[in-house]
Amino acid sequence: MSRFFNKLKNHPKVAPGIERKILRHIPQVFIFGLLGLSLPSLLARLFPIAGSVSEVQRWIGTVDIYVISLIVFYCTAIFTIGFGALIVMIMKGPAYVADAYPLIDFDKPYSSKKKEG
């Protein structure tokens, strides 16, 4: 398979940037973000509001719905940021030869303009 991927010679290398830092910190940010976002749901269960059982259950259900929606949004945002950083990292990688075959009309390219005369 490596015969299909020939690296382009004399291609300037680009220094890694912030995308490497982002990819390195994504697991930590993901775990601590999930813990932080699920904290309101835990607090709603540990310290319930005063009221009837149905009011408490409704309050806990509402908090759970908001927490779940925030977690889905958070996971989507983290995935998007990580995917973007991965794409930038791949684009900064080595350049490969796309068309490594010799061109037939390299010295005299074909001209589509007809000579009028």
Number of C-alpha atoms within 10 A of each C-alpha: 4 5 5 10 12 14 12 13 10 7 10 9 10 10 7 12 12 11 17 14 11 16 16 12 11 14 13 10 13 15 10 11 16 17 13 11 16 18 12 16 18 14 12 18 14 9 8 13 14 8 9 9 10 9 13 16 16 12 16 20 14 14 19 17 13 15 18 15 12 15 18 12 12 16 15 12 12 17 14 12 16 20 14 15 19 16 13 16 16 11 11 14 13 15 17 14 13 11 8 11 7 7 9 8 8 8 7 7 9 8 7 6 6 6 6 4 3
